[in-house]
Amino acid sequence: MPSVLAEISFLNNPADKQWLMLPDNRQRVAEGLYHGIEKYFQNNNSLTTDLVLSSKRDRQP
């Protein structure tokens, strides 16, 4: 399942915390994330990805 991890700011930073307290700023962040994801899928028609898993158990000595 595709996912996005977006670290917008840090709440332990007083300036970031104050910035995020404003609804307009949160809306701008949400719209920016939305448009970025939308643009990604418009430019990458394939929704498939290759998943490679490895673990010590899979490796031969």
C-alpha distance matrix in Angstrom:
0.0 3.8 6.4 10.2 12.9 16.2 19.4 21.9 24.9 26.4 28.1 30.7 31.9 34.4 34.1 30.3 30.7 33.4 31.4 28.4 31.0 31.6 29.6 30.0 28.4 25.3 25.2 25.6 22.7 20.4 21.6 21.3 17.6 17.2 19.3 17.8 14.3 16.2 18.3 15.5 14.2 17.9 18.7 15.9 16.0 13.7 10.0 9.8 9.8 11.9 11.0 14.3 15.2 18.7 20.8 24.6 24.7 23.5 26.2 29.7 32.6
3.8 0.0 3.8 7.1 10.3 13.3 16.7 19.0 22.2 24.1 26.1 28.7 29.6 32.1 31.5 27.7 28.4 30.9 28.7 26.0 28.7 29.2 27.3 27.4 25.6 22.7 22.5 22.5 19.6 17.6 18.6 17.9 14.3 14.1 16.0 14.1 10.8 13.1 14.9 12.1 11.3 15.1 15.7 13.2 14.0 12.3 8.8 9.4 9.1 11.8 11.6 14.8 16.2 19.6 22.0 25.7 26.3 25.0 27.3 30.9 33.7
6.4 3.8 0.0 3.8 6.8 9.8 13.2 15.5 18.6 20.4 22.3 25.0 25.9 28.4 27.9 24.1 24.7 27.3 25.3 22.5 25.2 25.9 24.2 24.5 22.5 19.6 19.9 19.9 16.7 15.0 16.6 15.8 12.0 12.5 14.9 13.0 10.1 13.1 15.0 12.6 12.7 16.4 17.1 15.2 16.6 15.3 12.1 12.9 12.2 14.6 13.8 16.6 17.5 20.6 22.6 26.1 27.1 26.2 28.4 32.1 34.6
10.2 7.1 3.8 0.0 3.8 6.2 9.7 11.9 15.1 17.2 19.4 22.1 22.6 25.1 24.4 20.6 21.5 24.1 21.9 19.3 22.3 23.0 21.6 21.7 19.4 16.7 17.2 16.9 13.5 12.4 14.1 12.9 9.2 10.7 13.0 10.7 8.8 12.3 13.9 11.8 12.9 16.3 16.8 15.6 17.7 17.0 14.3 15.4 14.5 16.8 16.2 18.6 19.6 22.4 24.2 27.7 29.0 28.3 30.1 33.8 36.1
12.9 10.3 6.8 3.8 0.0 3.8 6.5 9.4 12.2 13.8 16.1 18.6 19.3 22.0 21.6 17.8 18.7 21.6 19.7 17.3 20.4 21.5 20.7 21.1 18.4 15.8 17.2 16.8 13.1 12.7 15.1 13.6 10.3 12.7 15.0 12.7 11.6 15.3 16.6 14.7 16.3 19.6 19.8 18.8 21.2 20.4 17.9 18.7 17.2 19.0 17.9 19.8 20.2 22.5 23.9 27.1 28.8 28.5 30.1 33.8 35.7
16.2 13.3 9.8 6.2 3.8 0.0 3.8 5.8 9.0 11.3 13.8 16.5 16.6 19.1 18.3 14.6 15.8 18.4 16.3 14.1 17.5 18.4 17.8 17.9 15.0 12.8 14.4 13.7 9.9 10.3 12.8 11.0 8.3 11.4 13.5 11.4 11.4 15.0 16.0 14.8 17.0 19.8 20.0 19.8 22.4 22.2 20.0 21.2 19.9 22.0 21.2 23.0 23.6 25.9 27.3 30.3 32.2 31.9 33.3 37.0 38.7
19.4 16.7 13.2 9.7 6.5 3.8 0.0 3.8 5.8 7.7 10.6 13.0 13.0 15.8 15.2 11.6 13.0 15.9 14.2 12.3 15.8 17.2 17.4 17.8 14.4 12.7 15.1 14.3 10.6 12.0 14.8 12.9 11.0 14.4 16.3 14.3 14.9 18.4 19.2 18.1 20.6 23.2 23.3 23.2 25.9 25.8 23.6 24.7 23.1 24.8 23.7 25.1 25.4 27.2 28.3 31.0 33.1 33.2 34.3 38.0 39.4
21.9 19.0 15.5 11.9 9.4 5.8 3.8 0.0 3.8 7.2 9.7 12.5 11.7 13.8 12.6 8.9 10.6 13.0 10.8 9.2 12.9 13.9 14.3 14.4 10.9 9.6 12.2 11.2 7.7 10.0 12.6 10.9 9.9 13.5 15.1 13.7 15.0 18.1 18.8 18.6 21.2 23.3 23.6 24.1 26.9 27.2 25.2 26.8 25.5 27.6 26.8 28.4 28.9 30.9 32.0 34.7 36.9 36.8 38.0 41.7 43.1
24.9 22.2 18.6 15.1 12.2 9.0 5.8 3.8 0.0 3.8 6.5 8.9 8.0 10.3 9.4 5.8 7.8 10.6 9.1 8.2 11.7 13.4 14.7 15.2 11.6 10.9 14.2 13.3 10.4 13.0 15.7 14.1 13.6 17.1 18.7 17.4 18.8 21.9 22.5 22.3 24.9 27.0 27.2 27.7 30.6 30.8 28.8 30.1 28.7 30.5 29.5 30.8 30.9 32.5 33.3 35.8 38.1 38.4 39.4 43.0 44.2
26.4 24.1 20.4 17.2 13.8 11.3 7.7 7.2 3.8 0.0 3.8 5.4 5.5 8.5 9.1 6.1 7.0 10.6 10.5 9.6 12.3 14.8 16.6 17.7 14.3 13.5 17.0 16.7 13.8 16.1 19.1 17.8 17.0 20.4 22.3 20.9 22.0 25.2 26.0 25.5 28.0 30.4 30.5 30.7 33.5 33.5 31.3 32.3 30.6 32.1 30.7 31.7 31.5 32.7 33.1 35.3 37.6 38.3 39.3 42.9 43.7
28.1 26.1 22.3 19.4 16.1 13.8 10.6 9.7 6.5 3.8 0.0 3.8 5.2 6.9 8.6 6.2 4.9 8.7 9.8 8.5 10.2 13.4 15.3 17.2 14.2 13.3 17.1 17.4 15.0 17.0 20.2 19.5 18.8 21.9 24.1 23.2 24.2 27.2 28.3 28.0 30.3 32.7 33.2 33.4 36.0 36.0 33.6 34.7 33.2 34.8 33.3 34.4 33.9 35.2 35.4 37.5 39.7 40.6 41.7 45.3 46.2
30.7 28.7 25.0 22.1 18.6 16.5 13.0 12.5 8.9 5.4 3.8 0.0 3.8 6.1 8.9 7.9 7.1 10.4 12.1 11.8 13.1 16.3 18.7 20.4 17.4 16.9 20.7 20.8 18.4 20.6 23.7 22.7 22.1 25.4 27.4 26.2 27.3 30.4 31.3 30.8 33.3 35.7 35.9 36.1 38.8 38.7 36.3 37.2 35.4 36.7 35.0 35.7 35.1 36.0 35.9 37.7 40.1 41.1 42.0 45.5 46.1
31.9 29.6 25.9 22.6 19.3 16.6 13.0 11.7 8.0 5.5 5.2 3.8 0.0 3.8 5.6 5.3 6.1 8.7 10.0 10.7 12.4 15.1 17.9 19.0 15.8 16.1 19.7 19.3 17.2 20.0 22.7 21.5 21.4 24.8 26.3 25.2 26.8 29.8 30.3 30.1 32.9 34.9 35.0 35.6 38.5 38.6 36.6 37.7 35.9 37.4 36.0 36.8 36.5 37.5 37.6 39.5 42.0 42.9 43.6 47.1 47.7
34.4 32.1 28.4 25.1 22.0 19.1 15.8 13.8 10.3 8.5 6.9 6.1 3.8 0.0 3.8 5.5 5.0 6.2 8.5 10.0 10.6 13.3 16.5 17.8 15.1 15.8 19.5 19.3 17.9 20.7 23.3 22.4 22.8 26.0 27.5 26.9 28.6 31.3 32.0 32.2 34.8 36.7 37.1 37.8 40.6 41.0 39.0 40.3 38.8 40.5 39.2 40.2 39.9 41.0 41.2 43.2 45.6 46.4 47.3 50.8 51.4
34.1 31.5 27.9 24.4 21.6 18.3 15.2 12.6 9.4 9.1 8.6 8.9 5.6 3.8 0.0 3.8 5.4 5.2 6.1 8.7 10.0 11.7 15.0 15.5 12.7 14.1 17.5 16.7 15.8 18.9 21.1 20.0 20.9 24.1 25.2 24.7 26.8 29.3 29.7 30.2 33.0 34.6 34.9 36.0 38.8 39.5 37.8 39.3 38.0 39.8 38.8 40.0 40.1 41.4 41.9 44.1 46.5 47.1 47.9 51.4 52.2
30.3 27.7 24.1 20.6 17.8 14.6 11.6 8.9 5.8 6.1 6.2 7.9 5.3 5.5 3.8 0.0 3.8 5.5 5.0 6.2 8.6 10.5 13.2 13.8 10.6 11.3 14.8 14.2 12.6 15.6 18.0 17.0 17.5 20.7 22.1 21.4 23.3 25.9 26.5 26.9 29.5 31.3 31.7 32.6 35.4 36.0 34.1 35.6 34.3 36.3 35.3 36.6 36.7 38.2 38.8 41.1 43.5 43.9 44.9 48.5 49.4
30.7 28.4 24.7 21.5 18.7 15.8 13.0 10.6 7.8 7.0 4.9 7.1 6.1 5.0 5.4 3.8 0.0 3.8 5.4 5.2 6.3 9.3 12.0 13.7 11.0 11.1 14.8 15.2 13.7 16.1 18.9 18.6 18.8 21.7 23.5 23.2 24.7 27.3 28.3 28.7 31.0 33.0 33.7 34.4 37.0 37.5 35.3 36.9 35.7 37.6 36.5 37.9 37.7 39.2 39.7 42.0 44.1 44.8 46.0 49.6 50.6
33.4 30.9 27.3 24.1 21.6 18.4 15.9 13.0 10.6 10.6 8.7 10.4 8.7 6.2 5.2 5.5 3.8 0.0 3.8 5.5 5.1 7.2 10.7 12.1 10.0 11.1 14.5 14.8 14.3 16.9 19.2 19.1 20.1 22.7 24.2 24.4 26.2 28.4 29.4 30.2 32.5 34.1 35.0 36.1 38.6 39.4 37.4 39.2 38.3 40.4 39.5 41.0 41.1 42.7 43.2 45.6 47.8 48.3 49.5 53.2 54.2
31.4 28.7 25.3 21.9 19.7 16.3 14.2 10.8 9.1 10.5 9.8 12.1 10.0 8.5 6.1 5.0 5.4 3.8 0.0 3.8 5.5 5.9 9.1 9.4 6.8 8.5 11.6 11.3 11.0 13.9 15.9 15.6 16.9 19.5 20.8 21.0 23.1 25.1 25.9 26.9 29.4 30.7 31.6 32.9 35.4 36.4 34.6 36.6 35.8 38.1 37.5 39.2 39.5 41.4 42.2 44.8 46.9 47.2 48.4 52.1 53.2
28.4 26.0 22.5 19.3 17.3 14.1 12.3 9.2 8.2 9.6 8.5 11.8 10.7 10.0 8.7 6.2 5.2 5.5 3.8 0.0 3.8 5.3 7.3 8.7 6.1 6.0 9.6 10.3 9.3 11.5 14.2 14.3 15.0 17.4 19.2 19.6 21.1 23.2 24.5 25.3 27.4 29.1 30.2 31.2 33.5 34.4 32.3 34.3 33.6 35.9 35.1 37.0 37.2 39.2 40.0 42.7 44.6 44.9 46.4 50.1 51.4
31.0 28.7 25.2 22.3 20.4 17.5 15.8 12.9 11.7 12.3 10.2 13.1 12.4 10.6 10.0 8.6 6.3 5.1 5.5 3.8 0.0 3.8 6.4 8.9 7.8 7.8 11.0 12.4 12.2 13.8 16.4 17.2 18.0 19.9 22.0 22.7 24.0 25.9 27.5 28.5 30.4 31.9 33.3 34.4 36.5 37.4 35.1 37.2 36.7 39.1 38.2 40.1 40.3 42.2 42.9 45.6 47.4 47.8 49.4 53.1 54.4
31.6 29.2 25.9 23.0 21.5 18.4 17.2 13.9 13.4 14.8 13.4 16.3 15.1 13.3 11.7 10.5 9.3 7.2 5.9 5.3 3.8 0.0 3.8 5.5 5.5 6.7 8.9 10.2 11.1 12.8 14.6 15.7 17.2 18.8 20.4 21.6 23.2 24.7 26.1 27.6 29.4 30.6 32.1 33.5 35.6 36.8 34.9 37.3 37.0 39.7 39.1 41.3 41.7 43.9 44.8 47.6 49.4 49.6 51.2 54.9 56.4
29.6 27.3 24.2 21.6 20.7 17.8 17.4 14.3 14.7 16.6 15.3 18.7 17.9 16.5 15.0 13.2 12.0 10.7 9.1 7.3 6.4 3.8 0.0 3.8 5.4 5.1 6.1 8.6 9.9 10.5 12.2 14.1 15.4 16.4 18.2 19.9 21.2 22.3 24.1 25.8 27.2 28.3 30.2 31.6 33.3 34.7 32.6 35.2 35.3 38.1 37.8 40.1 40.7 43.1 44.3 47.2 48.8 48.9 50.6 54.4 56.1
30.0 27.4 24.5 21.7 21.1 17.9 17.8 14.4 15.2 17.7 17.2 20.4 19.0 17.8 15.5 13.8 13.7 12.1 9.4 8.7 8.9 5.5 3.8 0.0 3.8 5.5 5.0 6.2 8.7 9.8 10.4 12.2 14.3 15.2 16.3 18.1 20.0 20.7 22.1 24.2 25.8 26.5 28.3 30.1 31.9 33.6 31.9 34.7 34.8 37.8 37.8 40.2 41.1 43.6 45.0 48.0 49.7 49.5 51.1 54.9 56.7
28.4 25.6 22.5 19.4 18.4 15.0 14.4 10.9 11.6 14.3 14.2 17.4 15.8 15.1 12.7 10.6 11.0 10.0 6.8 6.1 7.8 5.5 5.4 3.8 0.0 3.8 5.3 5.0 6.3 8.7 9.9 10.5 12.4 14.2 15.3 16.4 18.5 19.8 20.9 22.5 24.6 25.6 26.9 28.5 30.7 32.2 30.5 33.0 32.8 35.6 35.4 37.7 38.5 40.8 42.2 45.1 47.0 46.8 48.3 52.0 53.6
25.3 22.7 19.6 16.7 15.8 12.8 12.7 9.6 10.9 13.5 13.3 16.9 16.1 15.8 14.1 11.3 11.1 11.1 8.5 6.0 7.8 6.7 5.1 5.5 3.8 0.0 3.8 5.4 5.1 6.2 8.6 9.8 10.7 12.3 14.3 15.3 16.7 18.3 19.9 21.2 22.9 24.3 25.9 27.1 29.0 30.2 28.2 30.6 30.5 33.3 32.9 35.3 35.9 38.4 39.6 42.7 44.3 44.2 45.9 49.6 51.4
25.2 22.5 19.9 17.2 17.2 14.4 15.1 12.2 14.2 17.0 17.1 20.7 19.7 19.5 17.5 14.8 14.8 14.5 11.6 9.6 11.0 8.9 6.1 5.0 5.3 3.8 0.0 3.8 5.4 5.0 6.1 8.4 9.9 10.4 12.1 14.1 15.4 16.2 18.0 19.9 21.2 22.2 24.2 25.6 27.3 28.9 27.0 29.8 30.1 33.2 33.2 35.8 36.8 39.5 41.0 44.2 45.7 45.4 47.1 50.9 52.9
25.6 22.5 19.9 16.9 16.8 13.7 14.3 11.2 13.3 16.7 17.4 20.8 19.3 19.3 16.7 14.2 15.2 14.8 11.3 10.3 12.4 10.2 8.6 6.2 5.0 5.4 3.8 0.0 3.8 5.5 5.2 6.0 8.6 9.8 10.5 12.0 14.2 15.1 16.2 18.1 20.1 20.8 22.3 24.1 26.1 27.8 26.4 29.2 29.3 32.3 32.6 35.1 36.3 38.9 40.7 43.8 45.5 45.0 46.5 50.2 52.1
22.7 19.6 16.7 13.5 13.1 9.9 10.6 7.7 10.4 13.8 15.0 18.4 17.2 17.9 15.8 12.6 13.7 14.3 11.0 9.3 12.2 11.1 9.9 8.7 6.3 5.1 5.4 3.8 0.0 3.8 5.5 5.1 6.2 8.6 9.9 10.5 12.3 14.1 15.3 16.5 18.6 19.9 21.2 22.5 24.7 26.0 24.3 26.8 26.6 29.4 29.4 31.8 32.8 35.4 37.0 40.1 41.9 41.4 42.9 46.6 48.5
20.4 17.6 15.0 12.4 12.7 10.3 12.0 10.0 13.0 16.1 17.0 20.6 20.0 20.7 18.9 15.6 16.1 16.9 13.9 11.5 13.8 12.8 10.5 9.8 8.7 6.2 5.0 5.5 3.8 0.0 3.8 5.5 5.2 6.1 8.6 9.9 10.7 12.2 14.2 15.4 16.8 18.3 20.1 21.2 22.9 24.2 22.2 24.9 25.1 28.1 28.2 30.8 31.9 34.7 36.4 39.7 41.1 40.6 42.4 46.1 48.2
21.6 18.6 16.6 14.1 15.1 12.8 14.8 12.6 15.7 19.1 20.2 23.7 22.7 23.3 21.1 18.0 18.9 19.2 15.9 14.2 16.4 14.6 12.2 10.4 9.9 8.6 6.1 5.2 5.5 3.8 0.0 3.8 5.4 5.0 6.0 8.4 9.9 10.3 12.0 14.1 15.4 16.2 18.2 19.8 21.5 23.2 21.8 24.8 25.3 28.6 29.1 31.9 33.4 36.3 38.3 41.7 43.1 42.3 44.0 47.7 49.9
21.3 17.9 15.8 12.9 13.6 11.0 12.9 10.9 14.1 17.8 19.5 22.7 21.5 22.4 20.0 17.0 18.6 19.1 15.6 14.3 17.2 15.7 14.1 12.2 10.5 9.8 8.4 6.0 5.1 5.5 3.8 0.0 3.8 5.4 5.2 6.1 8.6 9.8 10.5 12.2 14.4 15.2 16.4 18.2 20.4 22.1 20.9 23.7 23.8 26.9 27.5 30.1 31.7 34.5 36.6 39.8 41.5 40.6 42.1 45.7 47.8
17.6 14.3 12.0 9.2 10.3 8.3 11.0 9.9 13.6 17.0 18.8 22.1 21.4 22.8 20.9 17.5 18.8 20.1 16.9 15.0 18.0 17.2 15.4 14.3 12.4 10.7 9.9 8.6 6.2 5.2 5.4 3.8 0.0 3.8 5.5 5.1 6.2 8.5 9.9 10.6 12.5 14.2 15.5 16.4 18.6 19.8 18.2 20.7 20.7 23.8 24.1 26.8 28.3 31.1 33.1 36.5 38.0 37.1 38.8 42.4 44.6
17.2 14.1 12.5 10.7 12.7 11.4 14.4 13.5 17.1 20.4 21.9 25.4 24.8 26.0 24.1 20.7 21.7 22.7 19.5 17.4 19.9 18.8 16.4 15.2 14.2 12.3 10.4 9.8 8.6 6.1 5.0 5.4 3.8 0.0 3.8 5.5 5.3 6.1 8.6 9.9 10.8 12.2 14.3 15.4 16.9 18.5 16.8 19.8 20.5 23.9 24.6 27.6 29.2 32.3 34.6 38.1 39.3 38.2 40.1 43.7 46.1
19.3 16.0 14.9 13.0 15.0 13.5 16.3 15.1 18.7 22.3 24.1 27.4 26.3 27.5 25.2 22.1 23.5 24.2 20.8 19.2 22.0 20.4 18.2 16.3 15.3 14.3 12.1 10.5 9.9 8.6 6.0 5.2 5.5 3.8 0.0 3.8 5.5 4.9 6.0 8.5 9.9 10.3 12.1 14.0 15.8 18.0 17.1 20.3 21.0 24.4 25.6 28.6 30.6 33.7 36.1 39.6 41.0 39.7 41.3 44.8 47.2
17.8 14.1 13.0 10.7 12.7 11.4 14.3 13.7 17.4 20.9 23.2 26.2 25.2 26.9 24.7 21.4 23.2 24.4 21.0 19.6 22.7 21.6 19.9 18.1 16.4 15.3 14.1 12.0 10.5 9.9 8.4 6.1 5.1 5.5 3.8 0.0 3.8 5.4 5.1 6.2 8.8 9.9 10.7 12.2 14.7 16.3 15.5 18.3 18.5 21.7 22.8 25.5 27.6 30.5 33.0 36.4 38.0 36.6 38.1 41.6 43.9
14.3 10.8 10.1 8.8 11.6 11.4 14.9 15.0 18.8 22.0 24.2 27.3 26.8 28.6 26.8 23.3 24.7 26.2 23.1 21.1 24.0 23.2 21.2 20.0 18.5 16.7 15.4 14.2 12.3 10.7 9.9 8.6 6.2 5.3 5.5 3.8 0.0 3.8 5.4 5.0 6.4 8.7 10.0 10.5 12.5 13.7 12.3 15.2 15.7 19.1 20.2 23.2 25.2 28.4 30.9 34.5 35.7 34.3 36.0 39.6 42.1
16.2 13.1 13.1 12.3 15.3 15.0 18.4 18.1 21.9 25.2 27.2 30.4 29.8 31.3 29.3 25.9 27.3 28.4 25.1 23.2 25.9 24.7 22.3 20.7 19.8 18.3 16.2 15.1 14.1 12.2 10.3 9.8 8.5 6.1 4.9 5.4 3.8 0.0 3.8 5.4 5.4 6.2 8.7 10.0 11.2 13.3 12.5 15.9 17.2 20.8 22.3 25.6 27.8 31.2 33.9 37.5 38.6 36.9 38.7 42.2 44.9
18.3 14.9 15.0 13.9 16.6 16.0 19.2 18.8 22.5 26.0 28.3 31.3 30.3 32.0 29.7 26.5 28.3 29.4 25.9 24.5 27.5 26.1 24.1 22.1 20.9 19.9 18.0 16.2 15.3 14.2 12.0 10.5 9.9 8.6 6.0 5.1 5.4 3.8 0.0 3.8 5.5 5.0 6.2 8.5 10.6 13.1 13.2 16.4 17.3 20.7 22.6 25.6 28.2 31.3 34.2 37.7 39.1 37.2 38.7 42.1 44.7
15.5 12.1 12.6 11.8 14.7 14.8 18.1 18.6 22.3 25.5 28.0 30.8 30.1 32.2 30.2 26.9 28.7 30.2 26.9 25.3 28.5 27.6 25.8 24.2 22.5 21.2 19.9 18.1 16.5 15.4 14.1 12.2 10.6 9.9 8.5 6.2 5.0 5.4 3.8 0.0 3.8 5.5 5.3 6.0 8.8 10.4 10.4 13.1 13.7 17.0 18.9 21.8 24.5 27.6 30.6 34.1 35.4 33.5 34.9 38.3 40.9
14.2 11.3 12.7 12.9 16.3 17.0 20.6 21.2 24.9 28.0 30.3 33.3 32.9 34.8 33.0 29.5 31.0 32.5 29.4 27.4 30.4 29.4 27.2 25.8 24.6 22.9 21.2 20.1 18.6 16.8 15.4 14.4 12.5 10.8 9.9 8.8 6.4 5.4 5.5 3.8 0.0 3.8 5.4 5.0 6.1 8.0 7.8 11.2 12.8 16.4 18.5 21.8 24.5 27.9 30.9 34.5 35.4 33.4 35.2 38.5 41.3
17.9 15.1 16.4 16.3 19.6 19.8 23.2 23.3 27.0 30.4 32.7 35.7 34.9 36.7 34.6 31.3 33.0 34.1 30.7 29.1 31.9 30.6 28.3 26.5 25.6 24.3 22.2 20.8 19.9 18.3 16.2 15.2 14.2 12.2 10.3 9.9 8.7 6.2 5.0 5.5 3.8 0.0 3.8 5.7 6.3 9.5 10.5 13.9 15.7 19.2 21.7 24.9 27.8 31.1 34.3 37.9 38.8 36.7 38.3 41.5 44.3
18.7 15.7 17.1 16.8 19.8 20.0 23.3 23.6 27.2 30.5 33.2 35.9 35.0 37.1 34.9 31.7 33.7 35.0 31.6 30.2 33.3 32.1 30.2 28.3 26.9 25.9 24.2 22.3 21.2 20.1 18.2 16.4 15.5 14.3 12.1 10.7 10.0 8.7 6.2 5.3 5.4 3.8 0.0 3.8 6.2 9.0 10.8 13.5 14.7 17.8 20.5 23.4 26.5 29.7 33.0 36.4 37.6 35.3 36.5 39.6 42.4
15.9 13.2 15.2 15.6 18.8 19.8 23.2 24.1 27.7 30.7 33.4 36.1 35.6 37.8 36.0 32.6 34.4 36.1 32.9 31.2 34.4 33.5 31.6 30.1 28.5 27.1 25.6 24.1 22.5 21.2 19.8 18.2 16.4 15.4 14.0 12.2 10.5 10.0 8.5 6.0 5.0 5.7 3.8 0.0 3.8 5.5 7.4 9.7 11.0 14.2 17.0 20.0 23.2 26.4 29.8 33.3 34.2 31.8 33.2 36.3 39.2
16.0 14.0 16.6 17.7 21.2 22.4 25.9 26.9 30.6 33.5 36.0 38.8 38.5 40.6 38.8 35.4 37.0 38.6 35.4 33.5 36.5 35.6 33.3 31.9 30.7 29.0 27.3 26.1 24.7 22.9 21.5 20.4 18.6 16.9 15.8 14.7 12.5 11.2 10.6 8.8 6.1 6.3 6.2 3.8 0.0 3.8 6.4 9.1 11.5 14.8 17.8 21.0 24.2 27.6 31.0 34.6 35.2 32.6 34.3 37.3 40.4
13.7 12.3 15.3 17.0 20.4 22.2 25.8 27.2 30.8 33.5 36.0 38.7 38.6 41.0 39.5 36.0 37.5 39.4 36.4 34.4 37.4 36.8 34.7 33.6 32.2 30.2 28.9 27.8 26.0 24.2 23.2 22.1 19.8 18.5 18.0 16.3 13.7 13.3 13.1 10.4 8.0 9.5 9.0 5.5 3.8 0.0 3.8 5.5 8.1 11.3 14.4 17.6 20.8 24.3 27.7 31.2 31.7 29.1 30.8 33.7 36.9
10.0 8.8 12.1 14.3 17.9 20.0 23.6 25.2 28.8 31.3 33.6 36.3 36.6 39.0 37.8 34.1 35.3 37.4 34.6 32.3 35.1 34.9 32.6 31.9 30.5 28.2 27.0 26.4 24.3 22.2 21.8 20.9 18.2 16.8 17.1 15.5 12.3 12.5 13.2 10.4 7.8 10.5 10.8 7.4 6.4 3.8 0.0 3.8 6.7 10.3 12.7 16.3 19.0 22.6 25.8 29.5 29.8 27.5 29.6 32.7 35.9
9.8 9.4 12.9 15.4 18.7 21.2 24.7 26.8 30.1 32.3 34.7 37.2 37.7 40.3 39.3 35.6 36.9 39.2 36.6 34.3 37.2 37.3 35.2 34.7 33.0 30.6 29.8 29.2 26.8 24.9 24.8 23.7 20.7 19.8 20.3 18.3 15.2 15.9 16.4 13.1 11.2 13.9 13.5 9.7 9.1 5.5 3.8 0.0 3.8 6.9 9.5 13.0 15.9 19.4 22.7 26.4 26.5 24.1 26.1 29.1 32.4
9.8 9.1 12.2 14.5 17.2 19.9 23.1 25.5 28.7 30.6 33.2 35.4 35.9 38.8 38.0 34.3 35.7 38.3 35.8 33.6 36.7 37.0 35.3 34.8 32.8 30.5 30.1 29.3 26.6 25.1 25.3 23.8 20.7 20.5 21.0 18.5 15.7 17.2 17.3 13.7 12.8 15.7 14.7 11.0 11.5 8.1 6.7 3.8 0.0 3.7 6.3 9.7 12.7 16.2 19.6 23.1 23.6 21.2 23.0 26.1 29.3
11.9 11.8 14.6 16.8 19.0 22.0 24.8 27.6 30.5 32.1 34.8 36.7 37.4 40.5 39.8 36.3 37.6 40.4 38.1 35.9 39.1 39.7 38.1 37.8 35.6 33.3 33.2 32.3 29.4 28.1 28.6 26.9 23.8 23.9 24.4 21.7 19.1 20.8 20.7 17.0 16.4 19.2 17.8 14.2 14.8 11.3 10.3 6.9 3.7 0.0 3.8 6.5 9.9 13.1 16.7 20.1 20.6 17.9 19.5 22.5 25.7
11.0 11.6 13.8 16.2 17.9 21.2 23.7 26.8 29.5 30.7 33.3 35.0 36.0 39.2 38.8 35.3 36.5 39.5 37.5 35.1 38.2 39.1 37.8 37.8 35.4 32.9 33.2 32.6 29.4 28.2 29.1 27.5 24.1 24.6 25.6 22.8 20.2 22.3 22.6 18.9 18.5 21.7 20.5 17.0 17.8 14.4 12.7 9.5 6.3 3.8 0.0 3.8 6.5 10.0 13.3 16.9 17.4 15.0 17.0 20.3 23.3
14.3 14.8 16.6 18.6 19.8 23.0 25.1 28.4 30.8 31.7 34.4 35.7 36.8 40.2 40.0 36.6 37.9 41.0 39.2 37.0 40.1 41.3 40.1 40.2 37.7 35.3 35.8 35.1 31.8 30.8 31.9 30.1 26.8 27.6 28.6 25.5 23.2 25.6 25.6 21.8 21.8 24.9 23.4 20.0 21.0 17.6 16.3 13.0 9.7 6.5 3.8 0.0 3.8 6.7 10.3 13.7 14.4 11.8 13.4 16.7 19.7
15.2 16.2 17.5 19.6 20.2 23.6 25.4 28.9 30.9 31.5 33.9 35.1 36.5 39.9 40.1 36.7 37.7 41.1 39.5 37.2 40.3 41.7 40.7 41.1 38.5 35.9 36.8 36.3 32.8 31.9 33.4 31.7 28.3 29.2 30.6 27.6 25.2 27.8 28.2 24.5 24.5 27.8 26.5 23.2 24.2 20.8 19.0 15.9 12.7 9.9 6.5 3.8 0.0 3.8 6.9 10.5 11.1 9.1 11.2 14.7 17.6
18.7 19.6 20.6 22.4 22.5 25.9 27.2 30.9 32.5 32.7 35.2 36.0 37.5 41.0 41.4 38.2 39.2 42.7 41.4 39.2 42.2 43.9 43.1 43.6 40.8 38.4 39.5 38.9 35.4 34.7 36.3 34.5 31.1 32.3 33.7 30.5 28.4 31.2 31.3 27.6 27.9 31.1 29.7 26.4 27.6 24.3 22.6 19.4 16.2 13.1 10.0 6.7 3.8 0.0 3.7 7.0 8.1 6.3 7.8 11.5 14.0
20.8 22.0 22.6 24.2 23.9 27.3 28.3 32.0 33.3 33.1 35.4 35.9 37.6 41.2 41.9 38.8 39.7 43.2 42.2 40.0 42.9 44.8 44.3 45.0 42.2 39.6 41.0 40.7 37.0 36.4 38.3 36.6 33.1 34.6 36.1 33.0 30.9 33.9 34.2 30.6 30.9 34.3 33.0 29.8 31.0 27.7 25.8 22.7 19.6 16.7 13.3 10.3 6.9 3.7 0.0 3.8 5.2 5.3 6.8 10.5 12.4
24.6 25.7 26.1 27.7 27.1 30.3 31.0 34.7 35.8 35.3 37.5 37.7 39.5 43.2 44.1 41.1 42.0 45.6 44.8 42.7 45.6 47.6 47.2 48.0 45.1 42.7 44.2 43.8 40.1 39.7 41.7 39.8 36.5 38.1 39.6 36.4 34.5 37.5 37.7 34.1 34.5 37.9 36.4 33.3 34.6 31.2 29.5 26.4 23.1 20.1 16.9 13.7 10.5 7.0 3.8 0.0 3.8 5.4 5.4 8.3 9.4
24.7 26.3 27.1 29.0 28.8 32.2 33.1 36.9 38.1 37.6 39.7 40.1 42.0 45.6 46.5 43.5 44.1 47.8 46.9 44.6 47.4 49.4 48.8 49.7 47.0 44.3 45.7 45.5 41.9 41.1 43.1 41.5 38.0 39.3 41.0 38.0 35.7 38.6 39.1 35.4 35.4 38.8 37.6 34.2 35.2 31.7 29.8 26.5 23.6 20.6 17.4 14.4 11.1 8.1 5.2 3.8 0.0 3.8 5.6 7.9 9.7
23.5 25.0 26.2 28.3 28.5 31.9 33.2 36.8 38.4 38.3 40.6 41.1 42.9 46.4 47.1 43.9 44.8 48.3 47.2 44.9 47.8 49.6 48.9 49.5 46.8 44.2 45.4 45.0 41.4 40.6 42.3 40.6 37.1 38.2 39.7 36.6 34.3 36.9 37.2 33.5 33.4 36.7 35.3 31.8 32.6 29.1 27.5 24.1 21.2 17.9 15.0 11.8 9.1 6.3 5.3 5.4 3.8 0.0 3.8 6.6 9.6
26.2 27.3 28.4 30.1 30.1 33.3 34.3 38.0 39.4 39.3 41.7 42.0 43.6 47.3 47.9 44.9 46.0 49.5 48.4 46.4 49.4 51.2 50.6 51.1 48.3 45.9 47.1 46.5 42.9 42.4 44.0 42.1 38.8 40.1 41.3 38.1 36.0 38.7 38.7 34.9 35.2 38.3 36.5 33.2 34.3 30.8 29.6 26.1 23.0 19.5 17.0 13.4 11.2 7.8 6.8 5.4 5.6 3.8 0.0 3.8 6.5
29.7 30.9 32.1 33.8 33.8 37.0 38.0 41.7 43.0 42.9 45.3 45.5 47.1 50.8 51.4 48.5 49.6 53.2 52.1 50.1 53.1 54.9 54.4 54.9 52.0 49.6 50.9 50.2 46.6 46.1 47.7 45.7 42.4 43.7 44.8 41.6 39.6 42.2 42.1 38.3 38.5 41.5 39.6 36.3 37.3 33.7 32.7 29.1 26.1 22.5 20.3 16.7 14.7 11.5 10.5 8.3 7.9 6.6 3.8 0.0 3.8
32.6 33.7 34.6 36.1 35.7 38.7 39.4 43.1 44.2 43.7 46.2 46.1 47.7 51.4 52.2 49.4 50.6 54.2 53.2 51.4 54.4 56.4 56.1 56.7 53.6 51.4 52.9 52.1 48.5 48.2 49.9 47.8 44.6 46.1 47.2 43.9 42.1 44.9 44.7 40.9 41.3 44.3 42.4 39.2 40.4 36.9 35.9 32.4 29.3 25.7 23.3 19.7 17.6 14.0 12.4 9.4 9.7 9.6 6.5 3.8 0.0
